[in-house]
Amino acid sequence: MEKKLVDYIIFFSWFVILFFSWVIITLVEGTNGQWWSIYRLIPEEYGPWALDVSEIKVIVAGIIFLLISYLMTLLSKRMR
């Protein structure tokens, strides 16, 4: 297998693990307005419209996890 392909696989797997672990943790533990939570419940609304999802937090977290994944790829490249 080519080294580039191995690097891409390592990069993508780190990104997926980090991003989806954050999503699962924030859906299970995040409640109403914590700074790291994806969503916020609006008490004045009722039904599915009471859930406000923050796209900015998802984008910022995605960028942070891309950077961390890139650093982990560089570290694994140096160890090989």
C-alpha positions, 0 to 999 in steps of 0.5 A: 500500500502506498504511504500516502494512502496509509496517511489518508486512512490514518487521518480520516480514521482519527477525524471520524473517531474524534468527531463522532465521540464528541457528538455522542458525548454532547448528545448524552451529557450536554444539557442546555447551553454548556459551551461544548454542547451542540444543542440548546433547548428553548423552554418557550417552544414545544416539540422538535422546534425547541431544539436549537442546533449550533452550526458554528460549534459543529464547524469549529469543532470540525476544524479543531478535530481536523487539526488534531487528526493532522498532527496525529498523522504526522506523529504516526508518520514519524514513528514508522 
